[in-house]
Structure formats: C-alpha cells, structure tokens
Amino acid sequence: MPDAAIQPEPQLRKFQKELSAGTVSLVLLAVLAAAPEPMYGYQIAKRLERLGDGVLAGKQSALYPVLRNLGAAGLLDSHVEPSVAGPPRRYYRITAAGRDALAQWSAAWSATRDSVDNVLRGVQP
C-alpha cells in the first residue's frame, strides 16, 4: 500500500496555497503603488496575471478579502463609483502607510528569498 505522504500533487498544491497566502498582500501593494490612478479589483487581478507570468492567475476571488483587510489596516483607501457596464466598482489606491509597509515588506521578502535561495543552492546564508 503506497504511503499517502509521498503523493506530490496534493502536497504541491498545499505548498503553493500557503506560499501564495503570504505574498498576495505584498504584490497587491506593489501593483497599487505602481498604478498612476486608483484601480478596481478586476483591473488589479488582470495586472497580476500579466506581471506574474500566470503564477497568480485564477486567484481573483482571493484578492477581495485581502484588499478589504489592507483597507481596514489603513494601507489602502477605497471608494465606490457607478459603472456604465454593470454594478458599481470599488476603486483602491495605496496610502502613505501602505507605501511604508510596502518598503518594509519588500525588504523582508528580499531577505527571505535570498536566504531560501542560498539554502536551496546548498550555500550557508
């Protein structure tokens, strides 16, 4: 009887989900920091798909709770505007506190990425 722990596919999906959960806030802040004007959820999702080479594709529904949490933390401002093509849209823009958080989180991400890369290459950090 094969050991269920060695089935790579479910473990890979679990790993990807956990990894994604820790990075979505960072990339959302980065996209909004680079945006010349406020963006609504679908625009943000499409930008993430394009910039992330598809790695973040299919995560659109997961963006909205994160956007709300970032707003509640004061890292984003939002407002609702009517839409001629459907329901009203909520537009998001990064705040000064969000830019500060982005700088700190980007530094933490870089340090973590570099450390993990060193370990994966067999080099001591």
C-alpha atoms as one frame of an Amber mdcrd trajectory, in Angstrom:
protein
   0.000   0.000   0.000   1.639   3.292  -1.067   2.284   5.975   1.522  -0.112
   8.926   1.033   2.593  11.335   2.244   4.668  10.785  -0.896   1.962  11.883
  -3.340   3.494  15.097  -4.666   0.444  16.731  -6.279  -1.676  17.408  -3.146
   1.427  18.481  -1.241   2.460  20.804  -4.052  -0.992  22.417  -4.125  -0.904
  22.863  -0.351   2.584  24.401  -0.529   1.542  26.771  -3.337  -1.561  27.837
  -1.386   0.472  28.568   1.745   3.137  30.412  -0.209   0.542  32.453  -2.085
  -1.264  33.428   1.118   1.885  35.080   2.383   2.644  37.054  -0.759  -0.702
  38.332  -2.050  -0.700  41.399   0.215   2.810  42.289  -0.910   2.036  42.086
  -4.620  -1.260  43.939  -4.220   0.531  46.839  -2.560   3.208  46.762  -5.271
   0.660  46.867  -8.102  -1.237  49.740  -6.498   1.978  51.641  -5.727   2.911
  51.497  -9.421  -0.563  52.462 -10.652  -0.944  56.051 -11.845  -4.588  56.083
 -10.710  -6.896  54.024  -8.456  -7.764  50.555  -9.731 -10.719  48.234  -9.212
 -10.430  44.545  -8.356 -10.694  43.092 -11.849  -8.026  45.509 -13.145  -5.730
  44.504 -10.288  -6.303  40.802 -10.974  -5.522  41.226 -14.684  -2.367  43.219
 -13.901  -1.229  40.478 -11.501  -1.854  37.808 -14.139   0.178  39.726 -16.704
   3.052  40.722 -14.434   3.180  37.415 -12.586   3.555  35.314 -15.746   0.350
  33.485 -14.842   1.615  32.312 -11.446  -1.061  34.388  -9.723  -3.786  33.591
 -12.266  -7.087  32.287 -11.000  -6.777  34.000  -7.641  -9.176  36.876  -8.343
 -11.750  35.862  -5.720  -8.991  35.646  -3.115  -7.993  39.255  -3.779 -11.112
  40.884  -2.382 -10.753  39.744   1.242  -7.085  40.796   1.148  -7.993  44.189
  -0.323 -10.563  44.668   2.475  -8.002  43.674   5.127  -5.410  46.065   3.696
  -8.024  48.811   3.713  -9.016  48.065   7.311  -5.322  48.280   8.263  -5.085
  51.755   6.692  -2.759  50.614   3.905  -5.316  51.271   1.157  -8.070  53.803
   0.579 -11.105  52.887  -1.482 -14.171  54.494  -2.937 -17.139  53.263  -4.963
 -18.063  54.666  -8.373 -21.031  53.806 -10.572 -20.259  51.765 -13.677 -21.970
  52.110 -17.038 -21.294  48.431 -17.782 -22.594  46.819 -14.598 -22.626  47.145
 -10.836 -20.710  49.917  -9.055 -16.958  49.376  -8.771 -14.776  49.824  -5.716
 -11.510  51.552  -6.596  -8.388  51.164  -4.450  -5.292  53.293  -4.014  -2.307
  52.862  -1.734  -1.888  55.204   1.243   1.326  56.646   2.690   1.174  53.943
   5.375   0.759  51.385   2.580   3.885  52.694   0.847   5.822  52.406   4.123
   4.536  48.850   4.611   5.456  48.001   1.009   9.035  49.156   1.574   9.335
  47.102   4.776   7.633  44.022   3.330   9.734  44.213   0.147  12.913  44.232
   2.227  11.653  41.286   4.290  10.694  39.422   1.094  14.126  40.025  -0.465
  15.931  38.827   2.645  13.736  35.729   2.864  14.065  34.971  -0.850  17.846
  35.354  -0.740  18.110  33.133   2.332  15.914  30.404   0.821  17.807  30.610
  -2.482  21.096  30.155  -0.622  19.797  27.093   1.195  18.371  25.615  -1.996
  21.734  26.092  -3.702  23.448  24.384  -0.764  25.190  27.552   0.374  25.053
  28.623   4.001  23.398  32.019   4.450
